[in-house]
Amino acid sequence: MHNPPVPDPLVPASPAPPEPDTGTPVPTELRTLVHDCLDDLDSLVGRYVAEVSAFEGYESTVALDDLRDTARVCFELLLRLIGGLPVSEELRGVPGRLGHRRADQGVPLEQLLRAVRMDFRVLWTAMTERTEPADLPELTRGAVRVWEAVEFHTVQVHAAYLDQVAVLARERERERAALMGRLLSSDGRDQRLVTQVATLLQVSAQSDFTVAIAPPEFQQGLRRAVSSLPPDQIAHLQQHNGMLVLVARAPRAARTPAPAWLDGVPCAVGPVAHGLARVPDVVRMTEAIAATLDGEVTGPVTLSGAWMPVAVARLGAMAQALADSVLSGLDPLPPHERERLLTAVAAYCETGSIAETARVLYCHRNTVLNRLNRFTELTGYRATSPAEAATVLFALYCARSRDDRGLSGGPGRPQGLTSAAGRS
């Protein structure tokens, strides 16, 4: 989702070393060498450009004219610092401008620092060439001043680079969030917008995508899962409609909507979006699932596990009407008898086995059969018929949903009916 690896913009550069001491007298021989080098800047710049222009990250990124111009002002700054000469405010701003510029150009920090430290080698070579053999010991004593100037310059460039990387990262994140927000709120038909988002995320618009959504109480878990992903995993987190939305590139022909790295993360997971244009529709489906999550959720919940609560929410009053039409025949029964029948029917709908239902309810199989038959007599629905059982099961869920909200004085949740929102 981002450019080739750059250093963490939150990691500060090393503390800036002090500027070379301008109060300490500069040896006459060193000052003379500084003036000689200032008079021959073209030679220094030529040597530097010949070396650095071939560096990885420079040869195809930084134009030769740019390299020459920055080398010239950098050498002038360094020589003036070494020689204790006046330095203008314009020259003092050179390291900051250089760090910002190379960050904007995408030059890797490692190569930038290598190039900046090349200043010492070029300067020292030029000075030794201009020094008689007998005077070399004197020049060596001035090496510390040369190195201090280069290190002072290097650390300032480093700090400016990291500052600019942080600025660029924030700008990219704002741009990504704005574009993704537009996509999520759209119908996915704006191909220009889809292409822009694909470019920003560095993915193919035809890729498959996983969509996961966490309501506020589960957002930290989703953030932790994403933070543990490898760097090459395309994943984008975005606040949308009060929930945290994750859009992640999914492997082709993914077997399940929820990837393994979401195991144990309470969240809603929608169907796989086949193409970026499908993401908005899948987000809306996933939001409907997320709205049904409760405190009992311990992992990802998919549409197949949450269709009943989603359907109840979408049907509104019709869901309650369905529950009444299917179960109203039980109304004359005493509450405890009604509960026994509902529990038996719910358990059988879940297991599909008389023997297993008897084991779960700790009763004889004939008791189970009697309760199922009694339910059919009162309601007209057979739990043993797959088609009718589906209607009964959904009606039971509708009734449970109504009772959980306190909208009815009827009995609570039938014991055999588990929460679909808790299963994937």
ABEGO torsion letter per residue (X at the ends): XBBBBBBBAABBBBBBBBBBBAABBBBAAAAAAAAAAAAAAAAAAAAAAAAAAABBGAAAABBAAAAAAAAAAAAAAAAAAAAGBBBBAAAAAAAAAAAAAAAAAGBBAAAAAAAAAAAAAAAAAAAAAABBAAAAAAAAAAAAAAAAAAAAAAAAAAAAAAAAAAAAAAAAAAAAAAAAAAAAABAGABAAAAAAAAAAAGBBAABBBBBBBBBAAAAAAAAAAAAABBAABBBBBBBBGGBBBBBBBBBBGBABABBAAABGBBBBBBBBBBEAAAAAAAAAAAAAAAAABBAABABBBBAAAAAAAAAAAAAEAAAAAAAAAAAAAAAABBAAAAAAAAAAAAAAAAAGBAAAAAAAAGBBAAAAAAAAAAAAAAAGBBAABAAAAAAAAAAAAAAAAAAAAGABABBBBBAABBBAAABX
